[in-house]
């Protein structure tokens, strides 16, 4: 039976795998900062990478997970054949999409200027990776249905290792683009074994491409594509707005969002990845409410601490991670400003992930899609206002993203959090604010932050982080113990 304990146990497995992948991801980004800095060339690569990954979000990972998991769980004994048919159907569809996109990109490259043509050429090298990363998303969904969370969460380590190897041994953006496709293939390969073990070779050779069961995924996928497509369109516009504001702008956003995504991936995505299968299996509304409310409590509390932590330590974190090689002090300052802008959106982002998961478990794909569409409209409008009218530069793109996250969350929220929790959040927020002020005072009046030695920066960052966390515990440890206490299960 699914309980809060089993969900959190699954989340721990997801957390462990994600931790490894995020550490390798940070090493990858450090390698990029050392070898490429924030040059216009690498900024162009980041734009190409974001654009090339539009279809990844539409047909892979989150969208496929939301559509596949509830249907696979309903299929029960026929689930293995259903998975096989979806694999073959997606293989056929993705092959067609990749060929179409390559032809379209080639035609576009003939009609645009040299600067944007370079971005399109990089996209052409990375587009074949779409085939592998979307199939990886399907395999991840299967593994989560079978309560195996570590492998799909840790698989990006392979991706990052290949990327890091290219960054150090072939530091050229074209080689890097080729390495991205190879890295996606490696990430997919480590997840195929569980799926292949479900059926015999003879059964695998009897696929039903676009079977009736496969067609049941069309509606949720299309609704998901509507919402996620809008979000991805918006994500593609962000670096374009940033490039208009500053040629180095896309690089600042890239490095900033890598740090901002760390707590969101470790805790937010861990909770949602572990939550969808149990919510889909649950039949009692009371149990679903208990699982959902506790996930929201934990998610908001952790993201609140992370948000204030970013405000207190953003410049030190960016300098420690990226402030080496070609990454200049001005790059550190601009990236840290973008990090604070993105950090303001952590709490609504984790709430959106969890609330959307609740909708998907009820096969309600319409509300998350409409919420995404509306929030994207807000984001685009704010980007245009901040960049073209106000002239606020790259940081305004990050701020617009955070504001739109609040809008998305507000549309999805239906009073899932009890009134007693809000008093806890106020106390925790007050404690976090006090911890931020204390940490800032120590940094300003007692520590010499001018050293550029990595060991000194690391020691100072660890000291400040310890002061920040200890201050939070000092002011709110009792409330944390009471309100985040895991309910005891009635099961033996």
Buried (B, 14 or more C-beta within 10 A) or exposed (E): EBBBEBBBBBBBBBBBBBBBBBEBBBBBBBBBBBBBBBBBEBBBBBBBBBBBBBBBBBBBBBBBBBBBBBBBBBBEEEBBBBBBBBBBBBBEBBEEBBEEBBEEBEEBBEEEEEEBBBBBBBBBBBBBBBBBBBBBBBBBBBBBBBBBBBBBBBBBBBBBBBBBBBBEEEBBBEBBBBBBBBBBBBBBBBBEEBBEEBBEEEEBEEBBBBBEBBEBBEEBBBBBBBBBBBBBEBBBBBBBBBBBBBBBBBBBBBBBBBBBBBBBBBBBBBBBBBBBBBBBBBEEEEBBBBBBBBBBBBBBBBBBBBBBBBBBBBBBBBBBBBBBBEBEEEBBBBBBBBBBBBBBBBBBBBBBBBBBBBBBBEBBBBBBBBBBBBBBBBBBEBBBEBBEEEEBBBBBBBBBBBBBBBBBBBBBBEEBBEEEBEEBBEBBBEBBBBBBEBBBEBBEEEEEBEEEEEEBBEEBBEBBBEBBBBBBEEBBEEBBEEBBEEEEEEEE
